Amino acid sequence: DDEREETNEDASKMRKLSALRSYFKFLFKNNRVSSNVAQLIDLPKLHEKPILRLEIDEIVRMLNQVESGSALPDGQIHTLPRGGSDVTGALAAAALHADLYENWTDVPGVLAADPALVQRPAQVEQLRYEELQTLSRIGMQVLHEDAVAPVQRAQIPLRICSTLEPETPGTLVRTQLEPGVRQICFAGRRQLALLRLTGAEEGLAALCRQAEIAPFSLQSVCGETAAILPMAPGSEALHRLQEQAQQTLQPKRCTLRENLSVLAALCRSTASVPALVQAVESGGVPVHLLLKCGECVLLLVNDSQYEQALRAAYAASRQLRD
C-alpha cells in the first residue's frame, strides 16, 4: 500500500478545534472532567486569501473609493494631493499582483527635457525605479513620486504612455536597464535660495525645522554646509534663518543667495558632467554650485537664466554618449 500523509488546512483545523473546545467546555461545565484542557490549544490564525480575480465593476468601485474616501470609517479618509490617481493605480496594480502597470497621460512617456522649454525633446525609452523617483521629486510632472514605491516593492514594470499617441511605446520603468541605454535627461526646480555655511557642519537642519522651512537639499561636505531652500516662505523668513544660523552656529562665513533654480541632469556616468557644466557656462550661465542628489547631478543657476541653461545642457547632451 502507498503511504500517504494527510494534512489539514488552517480553516479545517479551526473547525475541528472549535468543535473540540465546545465539547470539552460542556464536559467541564457538567463536572465530567476536572479541567478544560482544550482551552490550552491555540487556534490557528486565518489569513486573508489573495485576490485572484476582480470584475470590472469591482475594480471601478475600489478605485472610486480610494479616490473619494467614501464608505471608509471615520478617521481613515485621506485626500491624495496632485497625482492621486497615479498613486491609486500603483496601489491597485500591487494589490492585484499585476504583470504590468500602465499609466496613461497626455505626454508620450518621459521626455528628456521640458517640451515647453526645449523644442521636440527626445523620448526616454527606459528608466530605473530610483531614477524616476528622483526626477519626479525634483520637479518632473509626468508621474507622482509616491506612485513608484508600490510597483517597485512588487517588482511590477511600469509603462508611461500617451492617450494622444497610443501607438508610441512610451517609457518603460523597471529594476534594470537593457545594455547600451545611455540617454541623459533633465528636470528642474525653480524659485530657490542657497544658504551656505563654512565651518559649521551640524545644526542647520534643526534651525530649518524651527523656522518651518523644508530644504529641497541639505548637504555637508568638508566643513561646508549648503542648504537649497524654497523661496515660498519669503525673503524676510530666509534672512531671519540666515541670522539665526549666524548667531547660533557661528560659522566662519554665512551667505544667502536668492532667486536661483536647480537644473538636474540624470547622468548614468560622471564622465558626462564636466561637458554639461562647460556647455552651460559657455552659454553665459554661471553655475553657483554642483551637487549630487540620488541619481542626478544638480547645477544651481540663476532663476532668470534657467531656460538658457537647460537648452545649452540639452544641446550638449545630444552630442554625448553618457
N, C-alpha and C positions, 0 to 999 in steps of 0.2 A: 504494500500500500504506500502511496505517496504521502509523505508527511507535509502537512500544511499548517502554517501558523496563522491563527485567526486574530485579527486586531479590530479594535473599535475606534471609531472617530470620536472626537470630543463631545459632539452632540449626543451620540449614543451612550457614552459614559455618563453624561449629565442625567439622561433619563433614568438609567439603571440605578445610579447612586441616589437620585431623588426618591425613587421607589423604596430603596433600602432604608433611607433616612426616615421616611414616613412609617415604615413597618416597625423599625426599632423605637421610634417615638411612641407608637401605640403600645408596644410591649413594656416600655419603661413607665408609661403613664398608668398602666394597669398592673404594675408590680410584677410583671412576668420576668424581667431581667433587672439586675442590680444597677446597671449603668447604660447610658445610651452611647455605645462605642462608635456608632455611625456618625456622630457629630464630630469626631476627631478626624474624619476623612475630608480633605478639601475637595470641593467641586472644581472641575476643570474650567478654565476661562474660555468663553466662546468668543471667537474673533469674527469681525465682520468679513463677509465674503467679498472678494474683489469684484468690481463691476466688469462684467464681460461684454455687455451689450446694452445700449440705450436707444430707444426710439427717437425719431427726430423731434417730436413734440416734447419728450422728456429733456432733451438737450436744450431746447429753446427755453423751457421753464427754468432749468438750472441756471443758465446764463442770465436770464432776466432777473432772477432772484439775487444773484451775486451783484449785478449792476445796481439794482434799486434798494436792496436790503429788505425787501418786503417779506413778511411772514417769518422773520427772524426774531428770536426772543429779545426783550429789552436789554440794552447794553452791548449787543453784539453787532449792531449796524455799523458799517464802516464805509464812508463815502470815499471812493477812489478819486485821486486827482487826475490831471491830464494823463492820458494813456491808460485809463482804467480798463478799456476794452482790450488793450494789449495784454495786461496782466491777467484779466479774466480768461482770455483764450489760452494763455500759457498754463494757467492752473487747470483748466479743463483738459488740455492735452496731457498733462502729467497725471491727472486723476483717471483718465481713460486709457493710460498706457499706450498712447498713440504712436504710430510709426513715424509720423512727420507732423509738425505744426506749421501751417501756412498762415502768414499774416498778410492780408491783402490791404494795400494802402493806395495812395494816389501818386506814388512815385515808383519807378521801376527798380525797386530794391535800394540798397545803399549806394550812394554816388560818392565819387572820390572828392568832391567839393560841393559847396552850396550852389545849386543851379541858379539862384537869384543873383549870385555874385560872379560866377565863372560860367562862361558860355559852353554849353554842352559838355559837362564833365563826364569822364568815363564812369562806367558802372563797375562796382566792386563785386566780383563774382563769388568770392569766398571770404569768410571771416571766422575766427575762433570766438567762442562764447565770451572770453575775457576781453577780447578786442572790441566787440560790440558794446559790452557793458561800459567800458572806458569811454568810447566815443559818445555814447548816449548821455553819460554823466557829465561830460564836458559841454555838450550843447547840441549834438546831432539830434534832430527832431523826428527821425524815422520811426524809432521804437522806444518805448519807455524802458529805462534801465532795469526796473524791477520785473519786467516780463522775461528777462533772460534766465534768472536763477531757477525757476521751476523746471524748465525744459533742460537746463544744464544738469541739474541733480538727477533727472530721469534719463539723461543721455538721449534726448529726443532731438533730432535735427530740426532746425528752424529755417524756413524759407520765407523771405520777404518778397512779395510780388505786387504788381500793379494791376488794379482793376481797369485802368485806362489802356494798358498794354498787356493783356493777359498772355500774349504769345511770347513775351520776353521771359528768360529763365529766372530773373530776379537774383537775389543774393542768398547763398546757402551758408548757414551758420552751424558749426558743429565743433567737436573737440579738436580734431586735427585737420590741417590743410593738405590738399594734394601737393605733391612735389612740384616745384617750379613757380609757386604763387609768390610774386614779389611786388605787388602793387602797393603804392603809397596813397593814403587818403587823409583828408583833413577835416577837422571840426574846430569850432571856436566858441569862446565866451566873451561877451562884450561888457563894457562898463565895470571895470575892476580897478582896484588900487593895490599898490605894493608897499607894505610896511617892512622895512629892512633893519635888522639889529645886528651890530657887530660886537662880539664879546659877551653875548647872552644867549645861551642855547636852550634854557628852560624858563618856564613861567608865562610865556606869551599865550599859550593855549588857554590857561586859566583866566587870563585877563580878557580874552575874546569871549569866553563863556559869560563872564560877569557883565560884559558890555552887550551881551546877546547879539554878537556878530559871528556868524558861522563862516570860517575861512573856506575859500574854494580850494586852497592848497596851503599847507604849513609844513615847511621842511627846515631842518637844521643840519648844516654841513660845515665842518672845520671852523667852529666858533662863530658862524654867521647863521642867523635865522631869517628866513624870508616867508612872509605871510601874504598870500594873494587874497584880497578881501573884496566883497561886493560893494559897489558904490551906493546901493539901495538905502542903507541906513542914513546917508547924507554925509557931506563933508565935515560938518561940525562933530558928528559922532566919531568919525575916523580920526580927527585931530585930537579929540579927547582920549581916544585909545592910545594914540602916539604919546601924549603927555603922561598917561598912566604908566606906559611901558618905560618911558624915560625915568620917571621918579621911582618906580617900584623895582625894576630890573637893573637900572643904572648901567646900561650898555656903553661901550666906548663911543658908539655912533648910532643914531636912530633917525632914519629918514622915511618920509612918506611921499610917494608919487601917485598922483591920481589920474583918472581918465586913461586907463590902459585897457588892452584886450589880450586874451590868450589865443594864440594860433597853435593848435595841437596837430602834430603830424604823427600818424601811425606808421612807424618805420620798423620793419622786422629785422633791420640791421643798422647798427650805429654808424656804419660806413657812409650812409647817405646823409647824415645830419650836417656835416660841415658844408656840403654843397648846397643844402637848403638854406642854411644860415647865410652863406655867402650870396645866394641869389636874392634873399630878402634885403640884405644890407646894400647890395649893389643897386637895388631898385630905389635906394634913398630912404629906407625904413630902418632906423636903429633898433637892434634887439637888446632890450634892457636886462633881460635875464633868460637863462636857459635852464630848464628843469626837466626831470623825468617824472611822469605820472602814469603808473600802471604800464600799459602797453604803448604809451605815447610819449613824445618829446614835446615840451611846452616852450614856445617862443613868446616872450612878453614884449608887446609892441604898443605904440601909441594907438589909442582907440580911433583917432581920426585917420590913421594910416592902415587900419586893419584890412580893408578890402584890397589895397595896393599890395600889402604883404602876402595875402592869400593868393592873389593872381601870380605874383612872382614865384612863390614857392610851388604852386601847382604847375606852372610852366617848366620849372626846373625838374620837377618830379617826373614829367613825361620823357625827359631825356635820361633818367636814371634807371638802372635795374637794381631795385632795393635788395 
